[in-house]
Amino acid sequence: MTPHKGIRLVVGLGNPGREYEDTRHNAGFWWVERIAAQLGAGFKVEAKFHGRAARAALNHRDVWLLQPQTYMNASGRSVSALAGFFKIEPEEILVAHDELDLPPGAARLKQGGGHAGHNGLRDIAASLKTPGFWRLRLGIGHPGDRAQVSDFVLDAPRREEYELIDEALDRSLAVLPHLVVGDFAAAMQILHAASKKKDEP
């Protein structure tokens, strides 16, 4: 069997600007910032990649961290620019994003699938010409009414929600070493076992 390729690019989705920093839609940004802090990597604005990028070393491998600065709906422009430049395949990309279908505190890994209305995922799949990249789904909960989703994701989580999301970010961080070496089965087993209590209705 061909060994799994490890993750070489971790993308955190969000919107740039102070007004969006604390909003639910920026959960992906929060996670890559936490990775950078733990690994001692500094983000720099990279105009050719339409984003803020950082290079980190983990398990003797180079990993790129990326925060697209294109606004959510055009995230694919940034992802495809960096991935194309460094010849990173879609299956070597992990996109961290807010997930309406999971409650705060839940975190799930999956490869491929649909975008479930998430405009960042939709644009990345279109730009890469495949939905086959990995996703880290960070639960933010759902307002209960589809008409309220736009306002909900652009609002800050309540304090108790943020504390749960914060725990999920830490749990997700703990499986990153497995993801970088391509041991996705171990990463999923660890993360999903820890999340199981959180995302059961």
C-alpha positions in Angstrom: 0.0 0.0 0.0 1.1 3.5 -0.7 1.7 5.4 2.6 -0.6 8.3 3.2 0.9 11.7 2.4 1.1 14.0 5.4 -0.3 17.4 5.8 2.0 20.1 4.4 -0.4 23.1 4.4 -2.8 24.0 7.2 -5.3 26.7 6.2 -7.4 28.5 8.8 -10.5 30.1 7.4 -11.8 33.5 8.5 -12.3 37.1 7.5 -9.5 39.7 7.9 -10.0 42.9 9.9 -10.5 43.8 13.6 -14.3 43.8 13.3 -14.2 40.0 12.5 -11.5 38.8 14.9 -13.8 37.5 17.6 -16.6 36.1 15.3 -17.6 32.5 15.0 -16.7 32.5 11.3 -13.0 33.0 12.3 -12.6 29.8 14.3 -10.2 28.5 11.6 -8.0 31.6 12.1 -7.9 31.0 15.8 -6.6 27.5 15.3 -3.7 28.3 13.0 -2.8 31.2 15.3 -2.6 28.7 18.1 -0.4 26.4 16.0 2.0 29.3 15.1 2.2 30.3 18.8 3.0 26.7 19.9 5.6 26.1 17.1 7.2 29.6 17.4 6.3 30.5 13.8 5.5 34.1 12.8 3.0 35.1 10.2 4.0 37.4 7.4 1.8 39.1 4.8 2.5 37.3 1.5 1.0 39.3 -1.4 1.6 36.5 -4.0 -0.4 34.1 -1.8 -3.1 36.7 -0.9 -2.7 35.9 2.7 -0.7 35.7 5.9 1.6 32.8 5.8 4.0 31.1 8.3 6.5 28.3 7.9 6.9 25.9 10.8 8.8 22.7 11.6 7.0 19.7 13.2 8.3 16.1 13.4 11.2 17.1 11.1 8.8 18.2 8.4 8.0 21.7 7.0 4.4 22.8 7.4 2.9 25.9 6.0 0.2 27.8 7.9 -2.1 30.1 5.9 -4.7 32.7 6.8 -6.3 33.9 3.5 -6.9 37.6 3.5 -9.3 37.5 0.6 -12.5 37.4 2.8 -14.2 34.0 3.2 -15.9 33.8 -0.2 -12.6 34.0 -2.1 -10.5 31.8 0.1 -9.6 29.5 -2.8 -7.5 32.2 -4.5 -5.1 32.2 -1.6 -5.0 28.4 -1.0 -4.5 27.6 -4.7 -1.7 30.2 -5.0 0.4 28.8 -2.1 -0.4 25.2 -2.9 0.5 25.7 -6.6 3.8 27.5 -5.8 5.0 24.8 -3.4 3.5 21.8 -5.4 1.3 20.8 -2.5 -1.4 18.3 -3.4 -5.1 18.6 -2.3 -4.7 15.6 0.0 -1.8 17.3 1.7 -4.0 20.3 2.7 -6.0 20.6 5.9 -8.6 23.4 6.1 -9.8 24.4 9.5 -13.3 26.0 9.5 -16.3 26.8 11.6 -19.0 24.1 11.4 -22.7 24.9 12.0 -23.7 21.2 12.1 -21.6 20.5 15.2 -22.2 22.0 18.7 -19.5 24.2 20.3 -16.8 22.0 21.8 -17.0 19.4 19.0 -14.2 18.9 16.5 -14.2 16.4 13.6 -11.7 15.5 10.9 -12.8 14.3 7.4 -11.5 14.2 3.9 -13.5 15.4 1.0 -17.3 15.7 0.9 -19.6 18.7 0.2 -19.4 22.3 1.5 -22.8 22.3 3.3 -23.2 25.9 2.3 -19.9 27.1 3.6 -18.6 29.6 1.1 -15.0 29.2 2.1 -15.0 25.5 1.4 -17.0 26.0 -1.8 -14.4 28.4 -3.2 -11.4 26.2 -2.2 -13.0 23.1 -3.8 -13.6 25.2 -7.0 -10.1 26.6 -7.0 -8.4 23.3 -6.4 -10.8 21.6 -8.9 -11.5 18.9 -6.2 -13.1 18.6 -2.8 -10.5 16.0 -1.8 -8.7 18.2 0.8 -8.9 17.4 4.5 -11.1 19.5 6.8 -11.0 20.1 10.5 -14.7 20.9 11.4 -14.8 23.2 14.5 -18.3 23.2 15.9 -20.0 26.5 16.6 -23.6 25.4 16.8 -26.6 26.5 14.8 -29.0 29.4 15.4 -31.9 27.1 14.6 -33.2 29.2 11.7 -31.4 29.3 8.3 -32.4 32.9 7.9 -30.3 33.8 10.9 -27.1 32.0 9.9 -25.3 35.0 8.3 -25.7 37.1 11.4 -24.9 34.2 13.6 -21.5 33.3 12.1 -20.5 37.0 12.1 -21.3 37.4 15.8 -19.0 36.5 18.7 -19.8 33.2 20.6 -21.3 33.6 24.0 -18.7 33.1 26.8 -19.7 29.5 27.6 -19.6 28.7 23.9 -16.2 30.2 23.5 -14.8 28.2 26.4 -16.0 25.0 24.7 -14.6 26.0 21.3 -11.3 26.9 23.1 -11.1 23.4 24.5 -11.8 21.9 21.0 -9.0 24.0 19.5 -6.5 22.6 22.1 -7.7 19.0 21.5 -7.3 19.5 17.8 -3.8 20.9 18.3 -2.8 17.7 20.1 -3.4 15.5 16.9 -1.4 17.8 14.5 1.8 15.7 14.9 -0.2 12.7 13.6 -1.6 14.7 10.7 1.8 15.9 9.6 3.2 12.4 9.2 0.0 11.1 7.5 -1.3 9.0 10.3 -4.9 10.1 9.8 -6.4 7.1 11.4 -4.7 7.8 14.7 -5.6 11.5 14.5 -9.2 10.8 13.9 -9.4 8.1 16.6 -7.9 10.4 19.3 -9.9 13.5 18.2 -13.2 11.8 17.7 -13.0 9.9 20.9 -12.4 13.1 22.8 -15.2 14.9 20.8 -17.8 12.2 21.1 -19.4 13.5 24.3 -19.4 17.0 22.8 -21.2 16.4 19.5 -23.8 13.8 20.5 -27.3 15.4 20.6 
